[in-house]
Amino acid sequence: MWTHAADDAFRALADEKRRLVVRYLVNDDEGVASYEEVIDYVASRCSVGSERASIALRHSILPTLAETDLLRYDHDAERIRYRPNELVEDALRVVDGA
């Protein structure tokens, strides 16, 4: 049976940019990145400018992922920390074709 948490996680992963952020953090050994690192990663993968990536992260991507408890964002330190989630990692592997 699906839980609300699983439904929320799948909705969060439905967006390419949110998947990119989660994937970036999952692939980091510590699951932690600076805000600037994630901006650069999203901007380069989505062919958008850094300013546009920053706006999307701050106003849409990070709040959605934080609401679904997939990450924590320290606004003062501008650090993003992934909250391990086996279901999400399995879903990313399926999406990536692994």
Rosetta blueprint (number, residue, H / E / L):
1 M L
2 W L
3 T L
4 H H
5 A H
6 A H
7 D H
8 D H
9 A H
10 F H
11 R H
12 A H
13 L H
14 A L
15 D L
16 E H
17 K H
18 R H
19 R H
20 L H
21 V H
22 V H
23 R H
24 Y H
25 L H
26 V H
27 N H
28 D L
29 D L
30 E L
31 G L
32 V E
33 A E
34 S E
35 Y H
36 E H
37 E H
38 V H
39 I H
40 D H
41 Y H
42 V H
43 A H
44 S H
45 R H
46 C H
47 S L
48 V L
49 G L
50 S H
51 E H
52 R H
53 A H
54 S H
55 I H
56 A H
57 L H
58 R H
59 H H
60 S H
61 I H
62 L H
63 P H
64 T H
65 L H
66 A H
67 E H
68 T L
69 D L
70 L L
71 L E
72 R E
73 Y E
74 D E
75 H L
76 D L
77 A L
78 E L
79 R E
80 I E
81 R E
82 Y E
83 R L
84 P L
85 N L
86 E H
87 L H
88 V H
89 E H
90 D H
91 A H
92 L H
93 R H
94 V H
95 V H
96 D H
97 G L
98 A L
